[in-house]
Amino acid sequence: MSALALSALGIVFGDIGTSPLYTFKTVLGTAEMPSDPATVLGALSLVLWTLFVITTVKYVSFAMRVDNDGEGGILALMALLGVKKHHRPSIVAVGLFGAALIYGDGAITPAISVLSALEGVNMATPALQPYVVPAAVVILLALFAIQSRGTAEIGHFFGPIMLVWFVAMAVMGVAGIARHPMVFAALSPSYGLSYLFSHGMTGFLVLGAVFLCVTGAEALYADMGHFGSRPIKLAWFGIVFPSLILNYAGQAALVLEGAPTDGNIFFRLCPEPLLLPLIGLATIATIIASQSIITGAFSMTRQAIQLGWLPRLYIKQTSSEGYGQIYVGVVNWLLMIVTVGLTIVFGKSDNLAAAYGIAVSATMLMTSALLFIAMREIWGWSVWAAGFVAGCFLVVDSAFFLANLTKIAEGGYVPLVLALLIYGVMWIWHRGAAAVSQRMREALIPVDDFMKRTQAAGIPRVPGTAVFLTRAERDIPPVMVWHVKHNRALHEHLFVLRVEIRSVPWVFGEQRLTIEEVAPNFWRAEAHFGFMERPHIPELLAASKSLGCTVDLADVTYYVGHETVIHRDDGMGMPAWQEKFFAVMERNAVHVSDFFSLPNDQVVEIGRQIAI
């Protein structure tokens, strides 16, 4: 348990663990009279209670109790409530847009984290200030460049390094608190509420900056499948939460003692001789936080592909130690371009703070709405009990979301534009794939009719086994019809396989494969995989013997269809621009034989035009 908790420090808590670098200075920079004791205590109270209500209560105590076979995060929750329990397109849409928003956040997190760490050199050596942005760009380029190698080797050091980071933050916080112990008065929520309601619009705008302290809270839920809830809770309550409280309190105490609020308050807590080592440690911590975001984007991409909302992309398994150790090249390079671009354009962590938060606050708002449904349907709560708890979460989340909306013109549009683009890609791909499946179902031939036709036409049966992959749930797959039409022959043993990606992370035992013999030497099978699994068809077929399948798998030829998408002329199809965009994605998607791990020298591809 303790070992898993240590590992979770390096994977789960990187984002929220580096937020003290920029949160408190951004809060005071937004407030009026930042050195006033009422302002400082009010800001600290808002930060501490936000950490408690959103992270501890909402995510650790409630959200992590709702899992999809052990997996968490908004996509897993969407699959559980919108597909697995009931088919609800509205819930699916909410979950997908929440996932798209996380991509936008993923592009900003590395930029703001690395910049805020390197900006500490301004205090140590102001002459180095012009080199902060170039250094951040170099670090980010190197970080994205090494992704294809995987993080298995260096990942073992993430947990211990982050443990050192949290201990250092706690020690610095205690040193700051010792200068002004009365800072703990901010533990009373009255200070935060008093500031919030007595400063009008400024108090409301401060909420947008306060929210930065919980931007990594969604990761606790999303990474639950990697470690389990107990190790994450142990790390949160035993190390992370106390360290964050102490460090934020230390920063506030330093300001109350008379320290200036310009520059980075976090680094003012550090004794001058240790400033450069702390900057180095902070830079490493922000790199680890960025790595966690990138890895999370890879995992979320695989989930979206398996659920049918993104085209097949090449996924490289970088380690045999863990299923989560993957690399998705397209996502990596697109994230790199956006992240480096944001670093250069915004230039300072203060500027990026305006763009940061709106994506996560919107995702948290959607998660609260889904939690209400989960409380009703999974826990069986009454509408009043579920409404009260979820309503409290929605009020808090709505306040933060509205406060962040005021930052749209200052950069908040960036994650929203990114999310809309990604959501558009998901929506068009899913709609196009559904249209292709529908068109293919229209031309299906019953098994008995097809076998009678082949016998009447004198189609020869040749030795061996033919495995036909199909989307169709019944009848003869189109690829078999095309094969007979073009090759005028049919194998002696026929095996039709349909693969379904279910709305659960994993599929075990007898649920994996079902087989029936629909005609002599003609078997039809349906394979089920979870959205966190990688389909491997040859291994699956090897296991079919135990289910009574007697076909010869020693001499197998796999037949797959390759559809060329064209536009329908009857006016009943997709809009032309959507059809063309889908066709481009279809042409550039990973080949189906690679997606299903088929041996390339045993695959025959048969093409056909599909009008959608």
CORURSUL-V88306 format. One line per field, one symbol per residue. psi: psi as a letter, one per 40 degrees, with the letter a starting at -180 (. if undefined). Layout:
psi->???
This chain:
psi->ddddddddddddeddddedededdddddddiigdehdddddddddddddddddddddddddcdeehigfeiaiddddddddedddihgddddddddddddddddddddddddddddddededddgdeedeeddddddddddddddedeeieddeddeddddddddddddddddddddddgdedededhedddddddeeebddddddddddddefeeddddddeddddiddddddddddddddddddddddddddddeeiieiahddeeehiddeddddddddddddddddddddddddddddddddefeiihihhhheiedidegihhdddddddddddddddddddiddddddehddddddddddddddddddddddefiidddddddddddddddddddddddeeddeeeddddddddddddddddddddddddddddddeihiddddddddddefhihiiihhhhhieieiahidddddddddefihidhhhhhhhhhifidihibeedhhiiheihfhihihihiieeihhgddddddeddeeeheihedghhhhiihhhhiiieeeeaiiddddddddddddeihiddddefihdeehhhhiihhh.
